[in-house]
Amino acid sequence: MDESGVEREYRRRRKPPLAYLLLPGLLMMNAFIQTSRVSHDGDGGGSGFWWGPPAFALLMALTIARIALEQFRARTRVTAAGITAQGPVRARTWAWSEVYDIRVEQAPRGSGRMAPQWLTYLYDFQGRRFLLWQLNDWQLDDPYAEVAELCLAAAPLRSLTWERRPDVEELILRGAARRKAWTWGAYGGLLVFFLMLMVDIWQIVVGRPDHPFVLFVCVPLASGVVLAAVLQWYWSTRPPRSPARQP
């Protein structure tokens, strides 16, 4: 930290819970086994599901690679010039004049102990938000106090105050509504995927022709997009309350 108190870097300081690393692997291994069984059962008739095991193997490799990069590469650096968020692959930098606000927000429900409960986001003047890596309750005892101290130290470096603007707040709330809609759309598409898996197994058992590409790709994607679009239209008229943690 420099004399102004704003120079700092947030890296991984604590190891994630072991379950954070094991559970994704177990889930994907189970999916791999189930898909291999479906593929084997379909060899005798129908088109089968031959591309399932390679697809899940690729997905597993990509997931493991992303977790590794996130743990050892992702970080946030703060200087007198601005903020740099180094993600698993790419980095992005904002000058202080481009930063509208920095907020600590509660993670989506359902993450439990498998992920940080409080995350820190940077908002620009277009209402867009960006994750500040490692500035969370896994790596810091009190991320809200850290962010409050950071904003106080950075105040002299900004040409604007930290006061909230109604037009930007409206954009932020609409962005939150959009993300919430597409999150539920993804959940809906995943649910439809598992339903289609049951349908495909039933078709194989009774000897009917199966269409895995339609069942496992087209139907879940279409269902998720439609659900997300409907929810986004509905919530756009009543955007959710900002999830930022209040003092």
C-alpha positions in Angstrom: 0.0 0.0 0.0 1.3 3.5 -0.9 1.1 6.7 1.1 -2.3 7.5 -0.3 -3.7 4.2 0.9 -5.1 3.2 -2.5 -2.3 1.1 -3.9 -3.2 -2.6 -3.2 -3.6 -6.0 -4.8 -6.1 -8.7 -4.0 -4.9 -12.2 -4.7 -5.9 -15.7 -3.6 -4.8 -15.9 0.1 -6.9 -18.8 1.3 -7.5 -22.2 -0.3 -11.1 -22.9 -1.4 -13.0 -25.6 0.4 -12.2 -29.1 -0.8 -15.8 -29.7 -1.8 -15.5 -26.7 -4.3 -13.0 -28.7 -6.3 -14.4 -32.2 -5.8 -18.1 -31.7 -6.4 -17.9 -30.4 -10.0 -15.7 -33.4 -10.8 -18.1 -35.9 -9.2 -21.1 -34.3 -11.0 -19.4 -34.5 -14.3 -18.1 -38.0 -13.7 -21.7 -39.1 -13.0 -22.9 -37.4 -16.1 -20.1 -39.0 -18.1 -21.1 -42.5 -16.8 -24.8 -42.0 -17.5 -24.1 -40.7 -21.0 -21.8 -43.6 -21.7 -24.6 -46.0 -20.7 -27.1 -44.2 -22.9 -24.6 -44.4 -25.8 -23.9 -48.1 -25.2 -27.7 -48.9 -25.0 -28.3 -47.1 -28.2 -25.7 -49.0 -30.3 -28.1 -51.7 -31.1 -30.7 -49.5 -32.7 -31.3 -45.9 -33.4 -28.7 -43.2 -33.8 -27.4 -43.6 -30.2 -25.7 -40.9 -28.3 -22.1 -41.5 -29.5 -21.0 -37.8 -29.1 -22.0 -37.7 -25.4 -18.8 -39.1 -23.7 -16.4 -36.9 -25.8 -18.6 -33.8 -25.1 -18.6 -34.4 -21.4 -14.9 -35.1 -21.4 -14.2 -31.8 -23.1 -16.6 -30.0 -20.7 -14.8 -31.6 -17.7 -11.4 -30.5 -19.0 -12.6 -27.0 -19.7 -14.1 -26.7 -16.2 -11.0 -27.9 -14.5 -8.9 -25.6 -16.5 -11.1 -22.6 -15.7 -11.1 -23.4 -11.9 -7.3 -23.6 -12.0 -6.9 -20.4 -13.9 -9.4 -18.6 -11.6 -7.5 -19.8 -8.5 -4.0 -19.0 -9.5 -4.3 -16.2 -12.1 -7.4 -14.1 -11.3 -6.7 -11.0 -9.1 -7.6 -7.3 -8.7 -5.0 -4.5 -8.7 -5.8 -1.0 -7.5 -3.5 1.9 -8.2 -3.7 5.7 -8.2 -4.5 5.4 -12.0 -7.4 3.1 -11.7 -8.5 -0.6 -11.2 -7.4 -3.6 -13.1 -9.4 -6.9 -12.9 -7.3 -9.8 -14.1 -9.7 -12.7 -14.9 -8.8 -16.3 -15.7 -7.9 -15.3 -19.3 -8.1 -11.6 -19.9 -7.6 -8.4 -17.9 -9.6 -5.1 -18.0 -8.6 -1.7 -16.6 -10.7 1.3 -15.7 -9.5 4.8 -14.9 -11.0 6.3 -11.7 -13.1 8.7 -13.9 -14.8 5.6 -15.5 -15.8 4.1 -12.2 -19.3 4.9 -11.1 -19.3 2.8 -7.9 -17.9 -0.3 -6.2 -20.4 -2.5 -4.4 -20.4 -5.6 -2.3 -23.3 -7.8 -3.3 -24.7 -11.1 -2.0 -24.0 -14.0 -4.3 -26.9 -15.8 -6.0 -29.0 -18.0 -3.7 -28.2 -21.7 -3.7 -24.4 -21.4 -3.8 -24.2 -22.3 -0.1 -20.7 -23.0 1.1 -19.6 -24.0 -2.4 -18.9 -20.4 -3.3 -18.3 -17.0 -1.7 -21.4 -15.4 -0.2 -20.3 -11.8 -0.8 -18.8 -10.6 -4.1 -17.5 -7.2 -5.1 -18.5 -5.6 -8.4 -17.4 -2.5 -10.2 -20.1 -0.4 -12.0 -19.4 2.0 -14.8 -21.6 4.9 -15.9 -23.5 2.7 -18.4 -24.8 0.6 -15.5 -22.6 -2.4 -16.5 -21.1 -4.4 -13.7 -17.8 -6.3 -13.6 -16.5 -8.8 -11.0 -13.5 -7.7 -9.0 -11.6 -11.0 -8.5 -10.6 -12.2 -5.0 -12.4 -9.3 -3.3 -14.8 -11.5 -1.5 -15.5 -13.1 1.9 -13.4 -16.1 1.1 -10.2 -14.0 0.8 -11.1 -11.1 3.2 -12.6 -11.2 6.7 -14.8 -8.2 5.9 -15.0 -7.3 2.2 -17.6 -4.5 2.9 -15.2 -2.7 5.3 -12.4 -3.2 2.7 -14.4 -1.7 -0.1 -15.5 1.2 2.2 -11.9 2.0 3.0 -10.9 1.7 -0.7 -13.6 4.1 -1.8 -12.6 6.6 0.9 -8.9 6.4 -0.2 -9.8 6.7 -3.9 -12.1 9.7 -3.4 -9.3 12.3 -3.9 -8.4 10.6 -7.2 -11.8 11.1 -8.8 -13.1 14.2 -10.5 -16.6 13.1 -9.4 -18.0 12.2 -6.0 -19.4 8.8 -5.1 -23.0 10.2 -5.1 -25.6 8.0 -6.8 -27.2 9.2 -10.0 -30.9 8.2 -10.7 -30.2 7.5 -14.4 -27.3 5.2 -13.7 -29.2 3.5 -10.9 -32.1 2.8 -13.3 -29.6 1.1 -15.7 -28.2 -0.9 -12.9 -31.6 -2.2 -11.8 -32.6 -3.1 -15.4 -29.3 -4.9 -15.8 -30.0 -6.9 -12.6 -33.5 -7.8 -13.9 -31.9 -9.0 -17.2 -29.3 -11.1 -15.4 -31.9 -12.6 -13.1 -34.1 -13.5 -16.1 -31.3 -15.3 -18.0 -30.2 -17.1 -14.9 -33.6 -18.5 -14.4 -33.7 -19.3 -18.2 -30.5 -21.3 -17.8 -32.0 -23.2 -14.8 -35.1 -23.9 -16.9 -33.0 -25.1 -19.8 -31.0 -27.4 -17.6 -34.2 -28.8 -16.1 -35.6 -29.5 -19.6 -32.2 -31.2 -20.5 -32.7 -33.7 -17.7 -36.3 -34.3 -18.7 -35.2 -34.9 -22.3 -32.6 -37.4 -21.0 -35.5 -39.4 -19.4 -37.4 -39.2 -22.6 -34.4 -40.4 -24.6 -33.9 -43.3 -22.3 -37.6 -44.2 -22.5 -37.4 -44.1 -26.3 -34.4 -46.4 -26.3 -36.1 -48.9 -23.9 -39.3 -49.1 -26.0 -37.4 -49.3 -29.2 -38.6 -46.0 -30.7 -36.2 -43.9 -32.8 -34.5 -41.3 -30.8 -33.3 -37.9 -31.8 -30.5 -36.9 -29.4 -29.5 -33.6 -31.1 -33.1 -32.3 -31.0 -33.7 -33.6 -27.4 -30.4 -32.5 -25.8 -29.6 -29.4 -27.8 -32.6 -27.8 -29.6 -35.3 -28.3 -27.0 -33.3 -27.2 -23.9 -31.9 -24.2 -25.7 -35.2 -23.1 -27.1 -36.9 -23.6 -23.7 -34.3 -21.6 -21.8 -34.3 -18.7 -24.3 -38.1 -18.5 -24.3 -38.3 -18.6 -20.5 -35.5 -15.9 -20.2 -37.2 -13.6 -22.7 -40.6 -13.9 -20.9 -39.1 -13.2 -17.5 -37.0 -10.3 -18.8 -40.1 -8.7 -20.3 -42.0 -9.3 -17.1 -39.2 -8.0 -14.7 -38.4 -5.0 -17.0 -41.5 -3.4 -15.7 -40.6 -4.1 -12.1 -36.8 -4.4 -11.8 -35.6 -6.1 -8.6 -34.1 -4.2 -5.7 -30.4 -3.7 -5.8 -28.6 -6.6 -4.0 -25.8 -4.3 -2.8 -25.0 -4.6 0.9 -26.0 -1.5 2.8 -23.9 0.2 5.6 
